[in-house]
Amino acid sequence: MPKTVSDLVNFATSNAATEHYPTPAERLVKGHPEQHNTLHFEADGRFFAGEWGAEPGCWRVQYTENEYFHILSGRSILRDLAGNEMALGPGDKVCVPAGFEGQWEVLEPTRKIYVIYENPAD
C-alpha cells in the first residue's frame, strides 16, 4: 500500500516523547552527564531517526550501528581508541560506521539530529 503525506514525520511537529536518562555508570570516563533522546521515526527495528542531546561529560562508545548525525548546538569531541580526535560543533555532519569504538566527550551541552541503521544479525 502506498504511503501518503499523513505517513510523513516532521520533527518540528512530532508528538514523540523525550526520554531523559543518566549515562550508564559502566561507560563513564568523566562526569555524570544526563542524556536525552526523542525517537521520531523507527522502521523494522533497524532504522531510527531522532534528536539526541547530552550535558558535559565523557563516556565510552561502541557502535554496532551505522549512524549519520548533524550537530545542532554545543561542542563535543569524538575520540577513537588510539586517541585520535574529531572536534564537533554546530553544522558538522558526520557518518560513524558500525565497529567504531572510543569516547564521546561533551564539552558544552550538545544536541544532534541522527539517523541510525542497525545491521541485521548474521
Helices and strands as residue ranges (DSSP letters): G 5-7, E 18-22, G 25-27, E 28-30, E 34-43, E 47-54, E 57-62, E 65-80, E 85-88, E 93-96, E 101-118
